[in-house]
Amino acid sequence: MFNQTRYQTGETDDIIKEMNNRKIPCVDVDDNDELNWFIGKLAENGIFKVEDIPHDKYARDRVKEPEFEFRIAFSNNIGNIDESENKSLMYIDFYFQPFDDRTYDTIGEM
């Protein structure tokens, strides 16, 4: 495993600073509701999700990082932007917390 900073959605200012420095921050989210809330917080700060560019599920090695979900493109411009037209796109890598499939039912366990 390699070292990287994984931000929480409440650290919006730090995430925006990373994006403005042309870095791709990694952000932990619990579910789609939190993801949508966070995208709304970015929009309040003038950073908008680019709808024309699909989420990139292959931006990172999913074998080494199974909790990686996708990379989303953002821009300072409202509306749809073609990736080839805008070289100033910003990205965030989103990580969803893995679900533990184990049951905690102790019946039958020794």
C-alpha positions as CSV (number, residue, x, y, z in Angstrom):
1,M,0.0,0.0,0.0
2,F,1.3,3.5,-0.8
3,N,0.9,6.7,1.1
4,Q,-1.8,9.1,0.0
5,T,-4.0,11.6,1.8
6,R,-7.7,10.5,1.9
7,Y,-9.9,13.4,2.6
8,Q,-13.4,13.4,4.2
9,T,-16.2,15.3,2.5
10,G,-16.2,17.9,5.3
11,E,-12.6,19.0,4.3
12,T,-13.9,20.8,1.3
13,D,-11.4,23.7,1.6
14,D,-8.4,21.4,1.6
15,I,-9.8,19.4,-1.3
16,I,-10.4,22.5,-3.4
17,K,-6.9,23.7,-2.6
18,E,-5.5,20.4,-3.9
19,M,-7.6,20.7,-7.1
20,N,-6.4,24.2,-7.7
21,N,-2.8,23.0,-7.4
22,R,-3.6,20.5,-10.3
23,K,-3.6,17.5,-8.0
24,I,-6.2,14.7,-7.9
25,P,-7.4,14.5,-4.3
26,C,-8.8,11.2,-2.9
27,V,-12.1,11.5,-1.0
28,D,-13.9,9.0,1.1
29,V,-17.7,8.8,0.9
30,D,-20.1,6.5,2.6
31,D,-22.8,6.4,-0.1
32,N,-24.4,8.1,-3.1
33,D,-26.3,10.5,-0.8
34,E,-23.0,11.8,0.7
35,L,-21.5,12.0,-2.8
36,N,-24.3,14.1,-4.1
37,W,-24.2,16.4,-1.0
38,F,-20.4,16.9,-1.5
39,I,-20.9,17.7,-5.2
40,G,-23.4,20.3,-4.1
41,K,-20.9,21.8,-1.7
42,L,-18.3,22.0,-4.5
43,A,-20.9,23.8,-6.7
44,E,-21.4,26.3,-3.8
45,N,-17.7,27.0,-4.1
46,G,-17.8,27.5,-7.9
47,I,-16.6,24.0,-8.9
48,F,-19.1,22.0,-11.0
49,K,-19.4,18.4,-12.0
50,V,-18.9,17.9,-15.8
51,E,-21.9,15.9,-16.9
52,D,-20.5,15.1,-20.4
53,I,-17.5,13.1,-19.1
54,P,-18.5,9.7,-17.6
55,H,-17.2,8.5,-14.3
56,D,-13.8,6.7,-14.8
57,K,-13.9,3.4,-12.9
58,Y,-10.5,2.4,-14.3
59,A,-8.5,5.4,-13.2
60,R,-6.9,3.4,-10.4
61,D,-5.9,-0.2,-10.0
62,R,-9.0,-1.7,-8.4
63,V,-7.2,-4.8,-7.3
64,K,-4.8,-2.8,-5.2
65,E,-7.5,-0.4,-4.1
66,P,-10.8,-2.3,-4.0
67,E,-12.5,0.6,-2.3
68,F,-11.9,2.9,-5.2
69,E,-15.2,3.6,-7.0
70,F,-14.5,6.2,-9.7
71,R,-12.9,9.5,-10.8
72,I,-15.2,12.4,-11.6
73,A,-14.3,15.5,-13.7
74,F,-15.0,19.0,-12.5
75,S,-14.7,22.5,-13.9
76,N,-15.0,26.1,-12.9
77,N,-17.5,26.5,-15.7
78,I,-21.2,25.7,-15.4
79,G,-22.7,23.5,-18.0
80,N,-21.4,20.7,-20.1
81,I,-17.8,20.7,-21.3
82,D,-16.1,18.5,-23.8
83,E,-12.8,17.1,-22.4
84,S,-11.0,17.9,-25.6
85,E,-12.1,21.6,-25.4
86,N,-11.1,22.3,-21.8
87,K,-7.6,21.6,-20.6
88,S,-8.3,23.0,-17.2
89,L,-10.4,20.1,-16.0
90,M,-10.0,19.0,-12.3
91,Y,-10.6,15.6,-11.0
92,I,-11.4,13.8,-7.7
93,D,-11.0,10.1,-7.0
94,F,-13.8,8.8,-4.9
95,Y,-13.5,5.9,-2.5
96,F,-16.6,4.2,-1.0
97,Q,-16.3,2.4,2.3
98,P,-16.5,-1.4,1.7
99,F,-19.4,-3.3,3.0
100,D,-18.6,-6.2,5.4
101,D,-20.5,-9.2,4.2
102,R,-19.9,-11.1,7.4
103,T,-22.9,-11.6,9.6
104,Y,-22.5,-11.1,13.3
105,D,-24.9,-13.9,14.2
106,T,-23.1,-16.0,16.7
107,I,-25.4,-18.9,16.4
108,G,-23.3,-21.9,15.3
109,E,-20.0,-20.2,15.7
110,M,-17.4,-21.5,18.2
